[in-house]
Amino acid sequence: MEISDNPGTHEPGEPEMKYIGNVHGNEVVGREILLQLVKHLCESYGKDNSITDIVDKTRIHILPSLNPDGYELARARKKSLSPDVTEDVIGRLNANGVDLNRNFPDQFFDSGEINAEPESMAVIDWLKAYPFSLSASFHSGALVVTYPFDDSPSGISQYSATPDDDLFRHIAKSYSEAHPQMHLANPKMNCSHSLRHFTDGISNGAAWSSLTGGMQDYNYVKSNCYEVTVELGCKKFPHEDDLQSLWEENKKPLIKFIENANRGIKGFVKDHKGNVIKGARISVGDRKHDIKTAEDGDYWRLLVPGTYDVECHAKGFKPIAKNIDVGVGDSAMVNFTLYPKIVDELEETLGHVNRATLLSHDLMYRYDGRDSGNAAPKDIIEKVEQQQAGREGSVEKEDHISSISEGSGSGDEVEQAQRLAESLALNSVQLPTGKLTGKAVTASKRGFLPPHDDASLFNEKRNKIARPSKSKSKKRSKISKKSTEKKSDLSANESTNSPKNDSTVEAPNKKSDEPTTKGDSEFVDPAIAKDFISKYSVDPKPNMRVRCKVPGKESLMKGSLKYLGRISNLPKRSNVVVAGIQLDHEEDLGTDGTFLGKRYFTAQNKHGYFVPMKNCTPM
């Protein structure tokens, strides 16, 4: 059944939620109160302002009985028993003798194949067809609201928290605290035997009783839907006379729970031309649970009140981040406009998205010989970038980190870097054209060896990675020798107390591999300085104060300008002017003034940052 002001249609931007009752055929209280809820919503619409507001804002789906076969069996059994029997187990399973709340693919113990019953498959297909964000299923046997996870890696009953544990506790309490008895320390249940009591009337599912193949876990892991399980008391098939009181106890909680569908944040994801983007990922802080946009580019991310860093990612587009305050009222509207991703290695590397991005770019740029004009082949780069695919329910970029640094330890990373370096070196060697037989190419532990006739080319390229050429080394030695001789001459002609005697005088024609600190007149290339003056109406000088916008960060970074120019060890086509700034504070992804192994200025560790100058302005 569907309750909506516009039935039969998904209204873009409007959340959808569902209620499921009678999962176990002999537990009929959920079935009866959901039928009463349908009647109440329809009769109150247009008369009760609060009900009208809920129906106008939320598309509500109600399935009173998931297990009609089990219900019929339980109903027939009930007629044959004494009227006092209200807790019989007959009818719990479906017609095939399967427990439907143990029948969904399990995140820890999944066989890899979906061998679900027709009823379970109907729920799975339902989840795929509608953009549900909130759900509850109803059972009997206790008085509590349980929340994911129902299972645990060990399979034993212990607290198994989701990344959204705070949210699940919040929505579980919204039901239990609206119930007259459920949230109490000693609720009145009129049961024939004692039942366990729960603090605030809520419990983590696995902490109470671990189970595999649960429906609420499947909702959370495989969709955007946050589902809890409501246990409505000890009476599974109550007397007819008890139904009215059971409805009155649960009427307010049922309405209150629906309101959670309009909490947190919601919005649309579109491209710069206004086209909706389906399947974009919405990430919240360090929570390893992303949701995806629906057909109309809309999304709903339930959150408890607080401040969050929210990021939006979509294939082929630049990610965007926002800092959002979530209040106690209706959802905050947070729309994202994405722009196509332009393939520019400098921009991507300077973005400082995460450690994995830096490592992958560092490996590609440092070891593939781009200084000599030999770029890494596209297939090698793609192999590195393809590691960004994450498992369901996790943040894509964090999976990338784990895939690159698996095994951890600096030794592993060094070895990994060396392997990639040699592979890149080989692939960037220009081999002679002509036919190569399969026998000519052999594999080694560190990658692919070239044909025997071209081994010298490979070794030459490999040596360039590991150490500078002899000619450069000799040149440095000669310069050093000349500098020493010149220093001696100066020492003979000047007083020993002169401060200049303690400084090294470099040869005028010395070519250093690392940029050195320059005077104001030599701080920046004249052409770059001209563009800078034209844009900002001020001369670029060392230590001038600047503020810069860094992708993925909401607030501006402030610091002192230490370098202004181009990065020489990046692709020639990356013609962006870069500002090297010394930050006022430490940043986790900051450097000491080096970039991809080359020093451009000197700063305290984690205080150096490189940003495209177009993202900065003088203060």
C-alpha positions in Angstrom: 0.0 0.0 0.0 1.2 3.5 -0.7 0.2 6.7 1.1 1.1 9.9 -0.8 -0.4 13.2 -1.9 0.7 12.1 -5.4 0.3 8.3 -5.4 2.0 6.2 -8.1 4.8 8.7 -8.7 8.1 9.5 -7.2 8.3 13.3 -6.6 11.9 14.4 -7.1 13.3 15.5 -3.8 10.7 13.8 -1.6 12.0 11.0 0.6 10.4 7.5 0.6 10.1 5.1 3.6 8.5 1.7 4.2 7.0 -0.4 7.0 7.0 -4.2 6.8 4.9 -6.3 9.1 4.3 -10.0 9.7 7.7 -11.2 8.7 7.1 -14.2 10.9 3.6 -15.4 10.1 2.7 -16.1 13.8 3.7 -12.6 14.9 0.6 -10.7 13.8 0.6 -7.5 16.0 2.7 -5.6 13.3 0.2 -6.6 10.6 -2.8 -5.3 12.6 -1.3 -2.0 13.6 -0.1 -1.3 10.1 -3.6 -1.8 8.7 -4.8 0.6 11.4 -2.1 3.1 10.3 -3.2 3.1 6.7 -6.8 3.9 7.8 -5.6 6.6 10.2 -3.4 8.4 7.6 -6.1 8.3 4.9 -8.9 9.5 7.2 -6.8 12.3 8.9 -5.3 13.7 5.7 -6.7 17.2 5.1 -8.1 17.3 8.7 -5.1 16.9 10.9 -2.3 19.4 10.0 0.5 17.2 11.3 -0.6 14.2 9.4 -1.2 16.2 6.2 2.3 17.7 6.5 3.8 14.2 6.9 2.0 12.8 3.9 2.8 15.9 1.8 6.5 15.6 2.6 7.0 11.8 2.5 5.9 8.9 0.3 5.0 6.1 2.6 4.9 2.4 1.6 3.2 -0.1 3.9 3.4 -3.9 3.5 1.2 -5.3 6.3 2.2 -9.0 5.8 5.5 -10.2 4.2 4.6 -13.8 5.1 0.9 -14.5 4.3 1.4 -18.2 4.1 2.8 -18.3 7.6 0.0 -16.1 8.8 -2.7 -18.4 7.4 -1.0 -21.4 9.0 -0.8 -19.6 12.3 -4.4 -18.4 12.0 -5.6 -22.0 11.4 -3.6 -23.2 14.3 -5.0 -20.5 16.5 -8.5 -21.7 16.0 -7.6 -25.2 17.1 -5.9 -24.1 20.3 -7.2 -22.7 23.6 -7.9 -19.0 23.4 -5.3 -18.4 26.1 -2.4 -19.5 23.9 -0.9 -16.4 22.4 2.8 -17.4 21.8 2.6 -20.5 19.6 5.5 -20.9 17.1 3.4 -22.5 14.3 3.5 -20.2 11.3 6.8 -18.5 12.0 8.3 -19.9 8.8 7.1 -19.4 5.2 5.4 -22.1 3.1 8.9 -23.6 2.3 9.9 -23.8 6.0 12.3 -20.9 5.8 12.8 -18.1 8.3 12.6 -15.0 6.2 14.6 -12.9 8.6 17.5 -15.3 8.2 17.2 -15.4 4.4 19.0 -12.3 3.0 22.6 -12.3 1.7 24.9 -11.7 4.7 27.8 -9.3 4.7 30.1 -11.6 6.7 28.8 -15.1 5.8 27.5 -14.6 2.3 28.0 -17.6 0.0 28.2 -15.3 -3.1 24.9 -16.5 -4.5 21.4 -15.2 -3.8 19.3 -18.2 -3.0 16.5 -16.2 -1.4 12.9 -17.1 -1.0 10.2 -15.4 -3.2 9.3 -13.1 -0.3 12.9 -12.1 0.3 13.5 -11.5 -3.4 10.4 -9.3 -3.5 12.0 -7.1 -0.8 15.3 -7.0 -2.6 13.6 -6.0 -5.9 11.6 -3.4 -3.9 14.7 -1.8 -2.6 16.1 -1.6 -6.2 12.9 0.0 -7.6 12.4 2.7 -5.0 14.8 5.2 -3.3 14.0 4.2 0.3 15.9 6.1 3.0 14.1 4.8 6.1 12.4 1.5 7.1 11.1 -0.6 10.0 10.0 -4.2 10.3 7.8 -5.5 13.0 8.1 -8.6 15.2 6.9 -9.9 18.6 8.7 -11.6 21.4 10.2 -8.7 23.4 9.6 -4.9 23.8 12.5 -3.2 22.1 13.8 -1.6 19.0 17.0 -3.2 17.6 19.3 -1.7 15.1 22.2 -3.0 12.8 24.3 -4.8 12.8 22.5 -8.1 13.6 25.6 -10.1 12.8 29.2 -9.9 13.7 32.5 -11.2 12.1 32.8 -13.7 15.0 29.2 -14.9 14.7 28.8 -14.5 18.5 26.5 -12.1 20.4 28.5 -9.0 20.9 28.0 -5.3 20.0 28.5 -4.9 16.3 28.3 -1.2 15.4 27.8 0.3 12.0 29.5 3.5 10.9 26.2 5.2 11.6 25.7 3.9 15.1 24.7 7.3 16.5 22.1 7.7 13.8 20.6 4.2 14.4 20.4 4.9 18.2 18.7 8.2 17.5 15.9 6.8 15.2 15.5 3.7 17.4 14.9 6.0 20.4 12.4 8.1 18.4 10.1 5.0 18.4 10.8 3.7 21.9 10.5 7.0 23.7 7.2 7.7 22.0 5.9 4.4 23.3 4.3 4.5 26.7 6.1 1.4 28.0 9.0 0.5 25.7 11.5 3.1 27.0 10.9 2.4 30.7 13.3 0.5 32.9 10.5 -1.9 34.0 7.8 -1.8 31.4 4.4 -3.4 32.0 3.9 -6.2 29.4 1.6 -8.7 31.1 3.6 -11.6 29.9 3.4 -15.2 31.1 7.1 -15.3 31.5 9.8 -12.6 32.3 11.5 -10.9 29.4 14.8 -9.1 29.2 14.7 -5.3 29.8 16.7 -2.9 27.6 18.1 0.5 28.5 15.9 3.2 26.8 14.1 0.3 25.0 16.7 0.0 22.3 19.5 -2.5 21.6 22.2 -3.3 19.0 20.9 -6.4 17.2 24.1 -8.5 17.6 24.5 -7.4 21.2 21.1 -8.9 22.0 21.3 -12.0 19.8 23.5 -12.4 16.7 21.9 -13.7 13.6 22.9 -14.0 10.0 20.9 -13.1 6.9 18.9 -10.4 8.6 16.8 -8.0 6.6 17.8 -4.8 8.4 21.5 -5.5 7.8 20.8 -6.1 4.1 19.0 -2.8 3.8 22.0 -0.9 5.3 24.8 -2.7 3.4 23.2 -2.9 0.0 21.1 0.2 -0.3 20.6 3.8 0.9 17.9 2.6 3.4 18.3 2.7 7.2 16.1 0.0 8.8 15.4 -1.0 12.4 13.5 -3.9 13.9 10.6 -3.2 16.3 9.6 -5.9 18.8 6.1 -5.1 19.9 5.8 -7.3 23.1 5.5 -10.8 24.2 2.1 -11.6 22.7 2.5 -12.9 19.1 -1.1 -13.7 18.3 -3.1 -11.7 20.8 -6.8 -11.8 21.6 -9.0 -9.6 19.4 -9.9 -7.6 22.5 -6.2 -6.5 22.9 -5.8 -5.1 19.4 -7.3 -1.6 20.1 -4.9 -1.0 23.1 -1.9 -2.3 21.0 -2.8 0.2 18.3 -3.2 3.1 20.8 0.3 2.3 22.3 1.9 2.3 18.8 0.0 5.0 17.0 2.2 7.9 18.2 5.5 6.0 17.7 4.5 5.0 14.2 3.9 8.6 13.2 7.0 9.9 15.0 9.2 7.4 13.3 8.1 8.5 9.8 9.4 12.0 10.6 13.0 10.7 10.6 12.8 10.5 6.8 13.0 14.3 6.7 16.1 14.6 9.0 19.7 15.1 8.0 20.4 16.5 4.6 18.9 16.1 1.1 19.3 17.7 -2.3 20.2 17.2 -5.9 23.4 16.5 -7.8 23.6 18.0 -11.3 26.3 18.9 -13.8 27.1 22.4 -14.8 24.5 22.3 -17.5 21.7 21.4 -15.1 21.6 17.7 -16.1 20.9 15.3 -13.2 23.6 12.8 -12.2 22.4 9.4 -11.2 24.7 7.2 -9.0 26.8 10.1 -7.6 28.3 9.2 -4.2 27.6 11.3 -1.1 30.2 10.8 1.6 30.0 12.2 5.1 33.3 12.8 7.0 35.2 9.6 7.8 32.0 7.4 7.9 32.6 4.4 5.8 29.1 4.4 4.3 28.3 6.3 1.2 24.9 6.7 -0.4 24.1 7.2 -4.1 21.8 9.6 -5.9 18.6 8.2 -7.4 17.2 8.4 -10.9 16.4 12.1 -10.6 19.8 13.0 -9.1 18.2 13.4 -5.7 19.5 11.9 -2.4 18.6 11.7 1.3 21.3 11.3 3.9 19.9 10.8 7.4 22.1 12.4 10.1 21.8 13.4 13.7 22.2 17.1 14.5 25.8 18.3 14.2 28.3 19.7 11.8 29.6 17.5 8.9 32.0 17.6 6.0 30.1 16.3 3.1 31.6 15.3 -0.3 30.1 14.5 -3.6 31.9 12.3 -6.1 30.8 11.2 -9.6 32.7 9.4 -12.3 34.1 11.9 -14.8 33.5 14.9 -12.6 35.6 16.9 -10.1 34.6 16.1 -6.5 33.2 18.9 -4.4 33.0 19.3 -0.6 30.9 21.4 1.8 30.8 21.9 5.5 27.2 21.6 6.6 25.3 22.3 9.9 22.4 19.9 10.5 19.7 21.1 12.9 16.9 19.4 14.8 14.2 20.3 12.3 13.6 19.3 8.7 16.4 18.2 6.4 19.0 20.8 5.3 18.9 21.3 1.5 22.4 20.7 0.1 22.7 20.7 -3.7 25.9 19.9 -5.6 26.9 21.2 -9.0 29.7 19.1 -10.5 32.0 20.1 -13.3 33.8 17.7 -15.7 37.2 16.5 -14.6 40.0 17.9 -16.7 42.9 15.6 -16.9 45.8 17.7 -15.6 48.2 15.8 -13.4 49.4 19.0 -11.6 45.9 20.0 -10.6 45.1 16.5 -9.4 48.3 16.2 -7.4 48.1 19.6 -5.8 44.5 18.8 -4.7 46.0 16.7 -1.8 42.9 14.5 -1.7 44.5 11.9 0.3 47.7 10.0 1.0 47.0 7.4 -1.7 46.6 10.0 -4.4 49.9 11.6 -3.4 51.6 8.2 -3.4 50.3 7.1 -6.8 51.3 10.4 -8.4 54.6 10.4 -6.6 55.4 7.0 -8.0 54.4 7.9 -11.5 56.1 11.2 -11.7 59.3 10.4 -9.8 60.1 7.2 -11.5 58.9 7.4 -15.0 61.6 9.7 -16.3 59.4 12.6 -17.2 62.3 15.0 -16.8 63.8 13.3 -19.9 60.6 13.6 -21.8 59.6 9.9 -21.5 56.0 9.7 -20.0 54.5 6.6 -18.5 52.1 4.7 -20.9 48.4 5.2 -20.2 47.8 1.6 -19.3 50.3 1.8 -16.5 48.6 4.9 -15.0 45.2 3.3 -15.4 46.4 0.2 -13.4 47.2 2.5 -10.5 44.0 4.5 -10.7 41.8 1.4 -11.0 42.6 0.6 -7.4 40.1 3.2 -6.3 37.1 0.9 -6.6 35.7 0.4 -3.0 33.5 -2.3 -1.5 29.9 -1.7 -0.9 29.2 0.4 2.2 32.7 1.9 2.3 34.3 5.2 1.2 36.0 4.8 -2.1 39.1 6.9 -1.3 39.8 4.9 1.9 39.7 1.6 0.1 42.3 3.1 -2.3 44.5 3.8 0.7 44.3 0.3 2.0 44.9 -1.2 -1.4 48.1 0.8 -1.9 49.5 0.4 1.6 48.4 -3.1 2.2 50.8 -4.8 4.6 51.9 -1.3 5.8 55.4 -0.4 6.9 57.9 1.8 5.1 59.8 -1.2 3.8 56.7 -2.5 1.9 56.2 1.0 0.3 59.8 1.3 -0.8 59.7 -2.1 -2.4 56.4 -1.3 -4.0 57.7 2.0 -5.3 60.8 0.3 -6.7 58.7 -2.3 -8.5 56.5 0.3 -10.1 59.5 2.4 -11.0 61.1 -0.5 -12.9 57.8 -1.3 -14.6 57.4 2.3 -15.6 61.0 2.6 -16.8 60.6 -0.4 -19.0 57.4 0.7 -20.5 58.8 4.2 -21.3 61.8 2.8 -23.1 61.4 3.4 -26.9 61.9 -0.1 -28.3 62.7 -0.6 -32.0 59.8 -1.3 -34.2 59.4 -4.8 -35.7 57.9 -8.1 -34.8 58.6 -9.5 -31.4 58.0 -13.2 -30.7 56.4 -14.4 -27.5 59.7 -16.2 -26.5 61.6 -12.9 -26.6 59.6 -11.5 -23.7 60.1 -13.1 -20.3 58.7 -12.2 -16.9 60.7 -11.5 -13.8 59.8 -11.0 -10.1 60.0 -7.3 -10.6 57.9 -6.9 -13.7 58.5 -7.5 -17.4 61.9 -7.8 -18.9 62.5 -6.4 -22.4 63.7 -8.6 -25.3 67.3 -9.6 -24.9 68.6 -7.3 -27.6 67.1 -4.3 -25.8 68.3 -5.2 -22.3 70.9 -2.4 -22.4 68.1 0.1 -23.0 66.2 -1.2 -20.0 69.3 -1.2 -17.8 70.2 2.3 -18.8 66.7 3.6 -18.0 66.7 1.7 -14.7 70.1 3.3 -13.7 68.7 6.7 -14.4 66.0 6.1 -11.9 68.3 4.9 -9.2 71.2 7.4 -9.6 72.3 10.5 -11.5 74.4 10.1 -14.6 78.2 10.1 -14.4 78.4 13.2 -16.5 76.2 15.2 -14.0 78.2 13.8 -11.1 81.5 14.9 -12.7 80.1 18.3 -13.5 79.0 18.8 -9.9 82.5 17.7 -8.7 84.2 20.3 -11.0 81.9 23.0 -9.8 82.5 22.1 -6.2 86.3 22.2 -6.9 86.1 25.6 -8.5 84.0 26.9 -5.7 86.5 25.7 -3.2 89.4 27.4 -5.1 87.5 30.6 -5.4 86.6 30.6 -1.7 90.3 30.1 -0.9 91.2 33.2 -3.0 88.6 35.3 -1.3 89.8 34.1 2.1 93.3 35.3 1.3 92.2 38.8 0.3 89.6 39.5 3.1 89.8 39.8 6.9 89.2 36.6 8.9 86.5 38.4 11.1 84.4 39.1 8.0 81.1 37.3 8.0 81.5 36.5 4.3 84.3 34.0 5.2 81.7 31.7 6.7 79.5 31.6 3.6 80.0 29.5 0.5 80.4 31.3 -2.7 78.9 29.4 -5.6 80.1 29.4 -9.2 78.1 31.8 -11.3 77.3 29.1 -13.8 76.3 26.4 -11.3 73.1 24.5 -12.1 71.6 23.1 -9.0 69.0 20.3 -9.1 67.1 22.1 -6.3 65.7 25.7 -6.4 67.5 28.0 -4.0 66.3 31.1 -2.1 66.5 34.2 -4.3 66.5 37.9 -3.7 63.5 40.0 -4.4 64.6 40.8 -8.0 65.1 37.1 -8.8 62.2 35.7 -6.8 60.0 35.1 -9.8 60.3 34.8 -13.6 59.6 38.3 -15.2 56.8 36.9 -17.3 55.1 35.3 -14.3 55.7 38.5 -12.3 54.0 40.6 -15.1 50.9 38.4 -15.1 50.9 38.5 -11.3 51.0 42.3 -11.2 48.4 42.5 -14.0 46.0 40.4 -11.9 46.7 41.6 -8.4 48.2 45.1 -8.9 51.1 44.3 -6.6 54.6 43.0 -7.0 55.2 39.4 -5.9 57.8 39.3 -3.1 59.1 36.7 -0.8 57.2 36.2 2.4 54.2 38.2 1.2 51.0 37.1 2.9 48.5 35.1 0.8 45.3 33.1 1.3 44.5 30.1 -0.9 41.5 28.0 -1.6 42.4 24.3 -1.5 40.1 21.7 -3.1 38.3 19.6 -0.4 38.7 22.3 2.3 36.0 24.8 3.2 38.2 27.4 4.9 41.0 29.3 3.3 44.6 28.4 4.0 46.8 31.4 5.0 50.5 31.6 4.9 53.7 33.3 3.5 54.6 33.0 -0.1 58.0 31.2 -0.4 58.0 30.1 -4.1 56.2 31.2 -7.2 56.8 29.4 -10.5 56.3 26.1 -12.3 57.0 22.6 -11.1 59.8 21.2 -13.2 59.3 17.6 -12.5 55.7 17.4 -13.7 54.6 16.9 -17.3 55.5 19.8 -19.7 51.9 20.3 -20.6 51.1 21.2 -16.9 51.7 24.9 -17.4 50.1 26.1 -14.2 51.9 28.6 -12.0 52.3 27.2 -8.5 52.5 29.0 -5.2 54.6 27.4 -2.5 53.4 28.7 0.8 54.5 28.3 4.4 51.4 27.8 6.4 50.6 29.4 9.7 49.6 26.0 11.1 50.4 22.3 10.6 48.5 20.3 8.0 48.5 16.5 7.9 49.2 16.6 4.1 51.7 19.4 4.3 55.4 19.0 3.4 58.7 20.7 4.5 58.9 22.6 1.2 59.6 19.6 -1.1 57.3 18.4 -3.8 57.6 15.0 -5.3 61.1 14.6 -3.8 62.4 18.0 -4.9 62.9 21.0 -2.7 61.5 24.4 -3.6 61.8 26.1 -0.3 62.4 25.3 3.4 59.6 25.1 6.0 58.8 23.2 9.1 57.6 19.7 8.6 53.9 19.7 7.5 53.9 23.5 7.1 54.7 23.6 3.4 51.9 23.5 0.8 51.7 23.9 -3.0 48.6 25.4 -4.6 47.9 26.7 -8.1 48.5 30.5 -7.9 45.1 31.1 -9.5 43.5 29.8 -6.3 45.4 32.3 -4.1 45.1 36.1 -3.5 47.5 38.5 -1.6 46.3 39.6 1.8 
